[in-house]
Every structure is written in C-alpha cells, then in structure tokens.
Amino acid sequence: YRDQINPGNFGMEGPMAGVFITIAFGYVSACAVLVPNHERTTKAQLQQLMTGIPNV
C-alpha cells in the first residue's frame, strides 16, 4: 500500500524512459544531420543554382 501512494517510487520506469528518450533524441539528431549531408554529396543546391531554380 505504501508504494501506491508514494509518487517518487518509479521502479524501472524512470531509467527505461531515460534510455528510450536518449535513443529517440539520437535518431532526431541523426535525421537533422543526414539531410544536409546528403544534399552536399549529391550537389543538389549547385544543380538548383545552375538551372535557375530558387534554392529552398
């Protein structure tokens, strides 16, 4: 009964949430880095400028 009223006792939920949140932020950061890197390797911006298309 004491564990039910104590809101500070999370057991394994807190550490597991920390692990999943860390992994999620890692994936978000990787996506933010991969898009400009792919554009640089394919030279998409250079092609847009050479053809007269306004760059995004």
Secondary structure by P-SEA (a helix, b strand, c coil): cccccccccccaaaaaaaaaaaaaaaaaaaaaaaaaaaaaaaaaaaaaaaaccccc
